[in-house]
Amino acid sequence: MTDDTDVLVLGGAGVDTIVQVPALPLPFADSYMIRPGIETRAGQTGDFVALGLSALGLRTHHIDMIGDDHEGDLVRALHRDRGIALTEVPLPGGTKRAVNLVGPDGRRLSLYDDSRSREADRLPEDTVRALAARSRHAHVSITYPCAFTLPALREAAVTISTDLHNWDGDNPYHEPFAHAADVVFVSATALADPERTMRRIVERGRAQVVVATAGAEGAYLLAGNELTHIPAVSPPAAVVDSNGAGDAFASGFLFGRLAGEPPLRCALYGAVAGAHACTVPSTRADAIGRAALLARVAELESGAPVHR
């Protein structure tokens, strides 16, 4: 079969309710008056990665379990409106959802509704195999049904990436994802020793590259046994929300990797895409385009002044 998909994104579809709060942590009170208000929109980690990859011009296909409900309709509409292919598998418990509390500085606290999942939830293996056979790369969310797709993806000989998010380096749930992937993203937030965790991922698994994102401090790249600090890139506008910044980083990095760029340049792509995501209000689902990303990278590499 010919490759007609650049990246197959597995899992991570859902809906977020965004609540703008006056501070994080939020002091206890009987009630708060919220402005600009409370809004619900489609977009969780898999949706954002798919959106970011598609905006960069990569042929993207997303597969996940989605409910026959209003929230599922929002997810379906997001993919339809953005022209992203979607294979949906029925989720009896209803579409995954979360509440994001977003502070004035753009930081967020996410509350995930875990009641939607069941032990029997699976993505059909035959469907995963067929989609993987037509794809160059697979990005796997760390949701429960996706854990069972890893052997089929390895057999399909596609390269794999995953995002471990705020893993503490010890929780065994994340290990199958970390050890099966060629490219591993992880947040440094909960890691006592990021370098130790990154090197352990390489030693115990298949990873050729590990990236630990560190917010305003940038990121750390482990490639070729060398650890490199990647400085943060100045956002093109005011920071309003960090939601989706890690997904955008992953999208930018994978865009570079699939174009054959070296890891350092891929990390720069990721940093630019992540910085852009921080300027997008949490009530919107948006991503940097290819032309804007390449222009910003060229500007940074030339040492030219930043134009806003």
C-alpha positions in Angstrom: 0.0 0.0 0.0 1.2 3.5 -0.7 1.6 6.1 2.1 -1.2 8.6 1.8 -0.9 9.8 5.4 2.1 11.5 6.8 1.0 11.2 10.5 -1.6 8.9 12.0 -2.6 10.4 15.4 -4.1 7.9 17.8 -6.3 8.9 20.8 -6.6 12.2 22.6 -9.9 13.4 21.2 -12.2 15.3 23.5 -13.8 18.5 24.7 -12.7 21.1 27.2 -14.7 23.5 29.2 -12.6 26.6 29.8 -13.0 28.7 33.0 -11.0 31.9 33.3 -10.1 32.2 37.0 -8.6 35.2 38.9 -5.7 33.2 40.3 -4.1 29.8 40.4 -4.2 28.2 42.9 -7.8 29.4 43.3 -8.5 30.5 46.9 -11.5 28.9 48.4 -14.7 31.0 48.2 -18.4 30.3 48.0 -18.6 31.7 44.5 -16.7 33.7 41.9 -17.9 36.0 39.1 -16.1 34.8 36.0 -15.1 37.0 33.0 -14.9 36.7 30.1 -17.1 33.7 30.9 -17.2 29.9 30.6 -16.9 28.3 27.2 -16.8 24.7 25.9 -14.8 23.8 22.8 -13.4 20.7 21.1 -9.7 20.0 21.5 -7.6 17.8 23.7 -4.1 16.5 23.2 -4.7 14.4 20.1 -6.9 17.0 18.5 -4.3 19.7 19.0 -1.5 17.5 17.6 -3.6 16.7 14.6 -4.5 20.3 14.1 -0.9 21.5 14.5 0.4 18.9 12.0 -2.4 19.7 9.5 -1.7 23.4 9.7 1.9 22.7 8.8 0.8 21.0 5.7 1.2 17.3 6.7 -1.4 14.8 5.7 -2.9 13.9 9.0 -5.4 11.2 10.0 -6.9 11.0 13.6 -8.4 7.9 15.1 -10.1 7.7 18.5 -13.1 6.6 20.5 -15.9 9.3 20.5 -19.4 9.3 22.0 -22.7 9.7 20.2 -23.3 13.0 22.1 -23.1 16.8 21.8 -19.4 16.7 22.8 -18.7 14.2 20.1 -20.4 16.5 17.6 -18.0 19.2 18.6 -15.0 16.9 17.9 -16.4 15.8 14.6 -17.1 19.4 13.6 -13.5 20.5 14.5 -12.1 17.8 12.2 -14.6 18.5 9.4 -14.0 22.2 9.5 -10.2 21.9 9.5 -10.2 19.2 6.8 -8.6 16.6 9.1 -9.5 13.0 8.4 -11.2 11.3 11.4 -11.9 7.6 12.0 -14.2 7.4 15.0 -14.9 4.4 17.1 -18.0 4.4 19.3 -17.3 5.2 23.0 -20.2 4.0 25.1 -19.3 6.1 28.1 -19.5 9.3 26.1 -16.9 11.7 24.6 -14.0 12.4 26.9 -14.2 15.8 28.5 -12.3 18.0 31.0 -12.5 21.4 32.8 -9.5 23.7 32.4 -9.0 26.5 35.0 -6.9 29.2 33.3 -5.2 31.9 35.3 -4.3 35.5 34.3 -0.7 34.5 33.4 -1.8 31.7 31.1 -1.1 28.8 33.4 -3.8 26.1 33.6 -5.1 23.4 35.9 -6.9 20.6 34.0 -9.6 18.4 35.6 -10.2 15.2 33.6 -13.5 13.3 33.8 -12.2 9.7 34.2 -15.7 8.2 34.4 -16.0 8.0 30.6 -13.5 5.1 30.3 -14.1 1.4 30.6 -11.7 -1.5 30.8 -13.1 -2.9 27.6 -12.4 0.2 25.5 -10.3 -0.6 22.5 -9.4 0.7 19.0 -10.1 -2.0 16.5 -6.7 -3.7 15.7 -7.6 -4.3 12.1 -8.5 -0.7 11.6 -5.3 0.5 13.3 -3.2 -1.9 11.1 -4.8 -0.7 7.9 -4.3 3.0 8.8 -0.7 2.4 9.9 0.1 0.6 6.7 -0.7 3.8 4.8 1.1 6.1 7.2 4.7 7.4 7.5 4.5 8.0 11.2 2.2 7.4 14.2 1.8 9.7 17.2 0.2 7.9 20.1 -1.6 9.6 23.0 -1.2 7.9 26.4 -4.9 7.2 26.7 -5.8 3.6 27.9 -7.1 2.2 24.5 -3.9 3.4 22.7 -1.7 1.2 24.9 -3.1 -1.8 23.0 -2.2 -0.4 19.6 1.6 -0.3 20.2 2.4 -3.9 19.0 0.4 -3.4 15.8 2.1 -0.1 15.1 5.6 -1.7 15.6 4.7 -4.5 13.3 3.6 -2.0 10.7 7.1 -0.6 10.7 6.0 3.0 11.1 8.1 5.3 13.3 6.3 6.2 16.6 6.2 9.2 18.9 4.4 9.8 22.1 3.9 12.5 24.7 4.1 11.4 28.4 2.9 14.8 29.6 3.6 15.3 33.3 5.0 11.9 34.0 6.9 11.6 37.3 9.4 9.1 35.8 8.2 6.3 38.0 4.5 5.6 37.2 4.6 2.3 35.4 1.5 3.2 33.3 3.6 5.4 31.0 6.4 2.9 30.5 5.0 0.9 27.5 4.5 4.2 25.6 7.9 5.5 26.5 9.7 2.3 25.6 7.8 1.7 22.3 8.4 5.1 20.8 11.2 6.4 18.6 10.6 10.0 19.7 9.4 10.7 23.2 8.1 14.0 24.5 7.7 14.6 28.3 7.1 17.6 30.5 9.9 18.3 33.0 7.3 19.6 35.5 7.1 16.5 37.7 10.6 15.1 37.0 13.0 15.2 39.9 15.9 14.7 37.6 14.9 15.2 33.9 18.2 14.1 32.4 18.2 10.9 34.4 14.7 10.1 33.2 15.5 10.9 29.6 18.6 8.7 29.6 16.6 5.9 31.2 14.0 6.1 28.4 16.7 5.7 25.8 18.4 2.8 27.7 15.3 0.8 28.2 13.4 1.5 25.0 13.7 2.3 21.3 13.9 6.1 21.6 16.3 7.9 19.3 15.3 11.3 20.6 13.8 12.4 23.9 12.6 16.0 24.5 11.7 17.4 28.0 9.8 20.6 27.7 10.2 23.1 30.5 7.8 26.0 29.7 9.5 29.4 29.9 12.8 27.7 30.5 12.7 26.1 27.0 13.3 22.4 26.6 16.0 19.8 26.8 16.9 17.6 23.9 18.6 14.2 24.2 19.9 13.0 20.8 23.0 11.0 19.9 23.7 10.6 23.7 24.1 14.4 23.9 21.9 16.6 26.1 21.3 20.1 24.8 19.3 22.9 26.3 16.9 24.5 23.8 16.1 28.1 24.8 12.5 29.3 24.9 11.4 31.4 21.9 9.8 34.7 22.5 6.1 34.5 21.7 4.9 36.8 18.8 2.3 38.4 21.1 1.2 38.4 24.7 1.0 35.0 26.5 -2.7 34.3 27.3 -2.8 30.5 27.8 -0.3 27.6 27.9 -2.9 25.0 27.0 -1.8 23.1 23.9 1.8 24.5 23.9 3.3 21.0 24.4 1.1 19.6 21.6 2.2 22.4 19.4 5.9 21.7 20.2 5.4 18.1 19.3 3.7 19.1 16.0 6.6 21.4 15.1 9.2 18.9 16.0 7.6 16.1 14.0 7.2 18.5 11.0 10.9 18.9 11.0 11.7 15.3 11.6 9.5 14.1 8.7 11.3 16.7 6.5 14.6 15.1 7.4 15.9 18.0 9.6 18.4 17.3 12.3 17.1 17.1 15.9 18.3 20.6 16.9 16.5 22.2 14.1 13.4 20.1 14.8 13.5 21.4 18.4 13.7 24.9 17.2 10.6 24.3 15.0 8.9 22.9 18.1 9.9 25.9 20.3 8.5 28.3 17.7 5.2 26.4 17.4 4.9 26.1 21.2 5.5 29.9 21.6 2.8 30.6 19.1 0.3 28.4 20.9 0.8 30.4 24.1 -0.7 33.5 22.3 -3.9 31.7 21.4 -6.8 32.1 23.8 -7.9 28.9 25.4 -11.4 29.2 23.9 -9.9 28.8 20.4 -8.3 25.9 18.6 -5.6 27.4 16.3 -2.0 26.5 15.2 0.9 28.2 13.4 1.0 27.6 9.7 4.0 26.4 7.7 4.9 29.8 6.2 4.8 31.6 9.5 6.9 28.9 11.2 9.6 28.9 8.6 9.7 32.7 8.5 10.1 32.9 12.3 12.8 30.2 12.3 14.7 32.0 9.5 14.5 35.2 11.5 15.9 33.6 14.6 18.7 31.8 12.7 19.7 35.0 11.0 19.8 37.0 14.2 17.4 39.6 12.7 15.3 41.7 15.0 11.9 40.4 16.0 9.0 42.0 14.1 5.7 42.2 15.9 
